[in-house]
Structure formats: C-alpha cells, structure tokens
Amino acid sequence: MQRLFTVLFLSLLLTCCNNKGSDKNQLIGKYKTIGTIERFDPALDDIIDTATKAEIIAEGFDWSEGPVWIESQNALLFSDVPQNIVYKWTEAKGKEVYLTPSGYTDSVKRGGEMGSNGLLLDPGGNLVLCQHGNRQVARMAATLSDPRSKFISVASSYQGKKFNSPNDAVYNSDGELYFTDPPYGLEKQLEDPKKEIFFQGVYKVKKDGKIILLTDSLTRPNGIAFLPGQQTLIVANSDPKKPFWYAFDIAKDGLTNARIFYNASGYDSSSKGLPDGLKIDKRGNVFATGPGGLWIFNKEGKLLGKMKFPAATSNCAFSPDQKTLYVTNDMNVLRVKLR
C-alpha cells in the first residue's frame, strides 16, 4: 500500500510539473488582442471571421508605418517615422532595431516625421524606402541579412526640384515604380520654407530612371496600390476635407478617368485616422487604413466591413499566402488572421 501511494504521489507530482510547463509555453505564445469588426455586407464573411480580434505583436512606437513582409527572413519590417528607425519583428525574437537612420541621414538635427515611411521590395529583392527626411525614394545598398544605412537614390527630384517627402510606393510587373509625395515629412508641411514643389504629386519612375508626373490634382496623396490586372490604380487621399480613395485608369505614361473609388465624407469625427496606406489581395479586395481603423472594400468600391481600433491605423501588409494581414496602428503593430 505504501509503495502504491508513493507511485501515485510521484505521478501526481509529475503531472503538475508538466502542466506548469504547458501553461508557461502557452503564455509565451499569447498576445493581447484588440479591435472589433463591423459587417456591412455578407461578402465580408468570405474574407474574415467577424469574431476575429487583432493581436498586438509589438508595441511602444511613436508612429508605426509602412510594413512589408520579408519571406526570406520570415520577418516583418516596418518604420517608426519620428524615431528614424526601421524595426524588424519575428515570432521568435519579437521586435528589434533593423536599420537606423532609416530616412534622414543629414547631421543637422531636426524634428518631425523624418524617418522612412513606406517600405517595399524592388524586383531584385532589394529593400526600397520612402525617405521623408532625405526627401527621396531610395534603395538600401546592402543585403537584407546585413542591413546598413547606405542608400542609392531611385527618385529625389522632379524637374530639378526636391520632392516633398515620398510616402508610399508600389512596383508594377514591368518594374516601374509608382509613388506618392505629400508634405508630411517636411517639418512645417505646406508652410515649410524648404518645400520646392507647390503641389502634392503622384509619380512614376520608368525603368530607365525617367520620372513622370502622373497627377498633381490630389491634395494629400498617400497609400497606393493596383487592382489585379494593373489596369486600375487606387490612391488614398489623407485630407479631412476630402477623405477619398481615388481610382485611375492606367495609360502608357499617365492616368486617365479619375474618379472617386470611395467617399468617406461624414465619417464619425471622433474616429482617429484618415485614408492612408492600403493593400489589395489577389481577388481585388481592398484593405485600406482609414478613419477608425481598417476599411475593407470589394474591387467595385463597395464597403464590406471595418475592423475598428481606438488608435489611428496607417498601413498594412500581407503574408505571402494572404491569410495574415499585418497592420501598423500608431504605437502598435497588429496581426490579423484572414480566411
């Protein structure tokens, strides 16, 4: 009987220890969650479960922006614009400083949104940064595995005048770069004495390096992406007086048939954020950061739903299989599971 009691006691003790270890592992893998989903159309159910919560995978930033998933590193890169840093996040290590300085390399001290903003990979797999402080789109002159603050300019001026502060960008299948140029990286924005171009443009960089102005009619061009087929360009306008997403047909060296893809006028003024960065999936669904959170449209511009957050969202990026969306959300970076 005593031997049986001893065996039972040891078995119970071993079970308790194993359970404690399991609890510890579960805690390591857990993240705080945030957000609620508002459904406007049943088609949303094919995109995301309306009970889904966003996971806060990293936090403590001044203003997170411009995420891009790097498959070779199994990592997310994103900017903290005021800090002038690109961060790296992995499941194993969490957040780490990846590159600093990221968008402003001058020795003269300055404030404001001086760092990198939008990040993307060029057709050769090199990191390309929209640099607010340096007022250019630039390619990092280093490998992704050995990042360094050495940059080669891709586009720095138009007709001899410095850009305002390139914000977001996208490559087409021909290797041509489309980017937006609002004034947010200038310390005094529209009133900044260093501003050289009087409008806020959308541009294209051809493969030979020639820069073409596509439109100068938007007040605050920001996020930019192609619908599938690359015949239509969507551009967000982060102007509280004109909170629109625009659509343009793409011509050889220009844009035609300008129209409003979606008009967010009349949104709840207590909601933080404006039309900002966006990404479009292979089915043509548009995931657009906007007032109050993440807005989801179909390719015709019908609002399907919103994922609502208390802080302003700025941009987003897909995993390669488009089953996960990473969202920069002011001081946080979020992960959202899609269907």
N, C-alpha and C positions, 0 to 999 in steps of 0.2 A: 504493500500500500504506500509506504514511504517513497519507494522508487517511482511508482506511478505518479505520485504527487509532484515529485521533482521533475519528471519529464513534462508534465502538464504545465508546471510553472515556467520552465525554460522555453517551452513552445509559446506560451503566452507572452513572455518577455521578448522573444524574437519577433513575434507578430507586431508588438507595439513599436519596436525599433524600426521594423520595415515600414510601418505606417507613417512614422515620423519622417523617415527619409522620403516617402512618397509625397507627403504634404510639402516638404521643403522644395522638391522638384516642381510641384505644381505652382508654388508661389513664384519661383524664378521665371516661369513661363507666362505669368499673368501680367496684363496691363490694365490700367484704369480705362474706363470707357466713357464715351461722350456722344451726344447727338441724338436727334430724333428724326424720323422720316415722315414727311407729309406726302401723301399719294394723291395725284390729280387724275391719273389715267391708269386703267388696268394693265396697260403695256409695261408699266414700271415693274410689275411682278416678274417679268422675264429677265430683268436686269439686276434687281437687288431684292432681298427679303426685307419687307417693311419693318421687321423686328430687329434688323441689324443695328448694331452700335459700332461706332468707330473706336479703335484702340489708340490710345496715346502712347506711341512708341518712343518718343523723345520730346523733351520739354526744356524750358529755360532760355529761350531765344528772344532777341529783340524784335525781329520781324523775319520769319522764315519765308523762303521764296524758291521758285524755280527748280523743283525737284526733277531728277532724272534717274531711272533705274539702270545700273551698270551690271549687266548679266555676267560678265567675266569676273567681276569681283563679288557677285552675289550681294550687292550693296546698293543703297540709295545715297545719292549725293544731293545736297540742297544748299542754298545760300542763306546766310544771315546777313542781310544787306547792310544795316548800320554797323555791324561788327567787322565787315570786310573779310568775312570768312566763308569758305565752303566747308561744310561738315559732311562726314561720312557716317552712315548708320548701317550696322549689320545686326542680325539676330543674335549673334554670338557675343559681340562686344558693345552693342548699343551705339551711342554717339561718340565720335572722335573728330578732332580737327583734322581736316584733309588738306586744306590749302589756305594759306594766308600770307600776304594780302591776296585778295581774290578779284577785286575790281578797281582798286585805287592804289597805284604804286609810286606816286609822287612823294617827295619828302616833306612838302608843305602840308602842315596839319589843316584839317578841315572836318566839318561835321556832316550831318545829313545822311542820306542814303547813298553811300559812296562805294559799297561793295558790288559784287556780282549780283545779278538778278537771275534771269532765265539761263538754264544750263541745258545743253543737248550734246549729242554726238554727231560729228560730221560723217560723211560716207566712208571715210577711212577709219572710223572708230576713235577719233581724237576728241578730247573734251573742248567744247566751244562755249564761251561765256559771254553774256551780255554784261558789259562792264559799265556801271553807272559812273564811277569816278573818273575812269580813263576815257569815257565817252566814246566807246567803240565796241564792236563785236570782235572778239579775239579768240585765237586757238592757243591752248596751252602747249608750249614747246617742251613737252615731257610726256612720258608714258603714264597711263592710268595707274599703274602699280608703283610709280615713283614720282608723285606729283611735285611740281616746283612752280614758283611764281615767275615763270618766264613765258612771255606771250608774243604771239605773232598776230598782227592786226589783219582781220578779214575785211573790216569796213570801219573807217574812222571819220570820214568826211564826205560831204556831198557838194560838188561844185566849189571846192576849196574851203568850205565852212564846216567846222566841227559839228558832229551830231549833238543833240541834246543829251540823251542818256539812253542808249538802246536797252530795251526792256525784256522782250520775249522774241523767240525766233523759231523757225521750222524749216527743214530742208524738204524739197520735193524730190521725186525719184530721179530727176536729171542732175541732182547735186547742186541745184540753185538754192540760195538762202533767202528766205523772206523774213523781215524783222520789223518791229515797231519801235518808234522813237519819241516817247512822251518826255516831259520835262522833270520827272520825279527825282532824278539823280542830281539835278542842279540844286544847290543849297537854297536858293530863293525861287526855284522853279521858273514860272513865266517871267518874273521880275529880275531874274539873275542877270547881272551885267555881262556875264560870260556867255550868255546864250547868243548863238550866232545865226541860227535858222529860225525865222519868225513863225513857222508853222510846226505842227507835230505830224510827222510823216510815217507812211508805211513804204518800205523799200524792198528791192530785190537785188541780190548780188549774183551776177551771172558767173558761169564757170571760168570765164576769162578775167574776172575781177571787176568788170564794169558794174557800176551801181546805178540802178534805175529807180526813180521816184514813181511809186505806183499810185499813191493818192496823198493829197495834203488837206483833205476835207474833214478828217476826224479831229475832234477836239482833244481827246485823250486816248489814242490807240494803245492797246495793251496786249492781252492774250491773243494768240494767233494760231490757227490750225486749218488743215484741209479736210473737207469731207472726202469719203472714199471716192477714188477715181481722179482726185486732184483737179477737178474742173470748177470747184467752188471753194473760196477762201472765207473763213469766218474770222472776224476780228472783234474783240471786245472793246468797248469804249467806257473807260472808267471815269465818267463825268457825271456828277449827281444831277446835273441839269439835262443830260442826255444819256441816261443809263441804258444803252442799247448794245445788242450784239448785231453786227452788220454782216451781210453776206455779199460777196462779189463773184461774178463770173471771171474766170482767168483767161486773159488773152495772151498773145505771144510775149509782149513786153509791157503789159498793163493790166488793169482791172476794168471790167465793164458791168453794167446792170447793177449798180449799187442799190441796196435795199436793206431794210431792217429785218433781220432774222428773228429777233425777239425784242420787244419793248418792255422794259421793267419799270416804266414810269408808274408811280402810285404805290410802289413798294412801301412796306412799313418803315418809316423813317428811324425807328428805334433799332432796326436791324443793322448790324455792323458790316461794312464792306460794300464794294461796288463790282460791276462786271470786270473781271480780272483774268487770270490765267485759265486756260481750258485745254482739254484733250478730247479727241474723238475716236471712238472704237471702230472696229472693222465693219460693224453693222450700221455705222453712221450716227450712233447715239452720242450726243454732245454732253460732256461733263464739264460744267462751267462754274467757276467760283463767282459768287455774286452776293448781293445783299442778304445777309442772314445765313449764308452757308453755301452748299453745293447745289446748283440747279442742274437738272437732267432733262434734256430735250431729245426728241427724235430728229431725224435728218430733215424733216419738213419744218422744224422750228416749233413743234408742239411741246408745251411744258408737260412732262410726265410726272415729275415729283421734285422734291427738295429734301436734302439732308441738312438739318438746321443745327447750327452751332452758336454759342454765345459770343465767341470772338470771330474776328474777320478772317475769312479764308482768302488765300492769294493765288494758289496754283495747285496743280495735281499732276500725277504721272502714273502710268500703268506698269504692272509687271508684264513680262513677255507674253504670258498667256491671257492677259487682260481679265484675270479673275481677281486681281487685287488692285486697288487704287490707293495711292499714297497722296495725302493732302497736306499742304503747308497751311497752318492755321494759327497765324500770329506767333504766339510764344510756343506753340506745339507743332509736332508733326504727327499725322494720324495715318492709320492703316484701316481701310475699309474693304471687307470681303464682298465680292460681286458673284453673280451666278455664272 
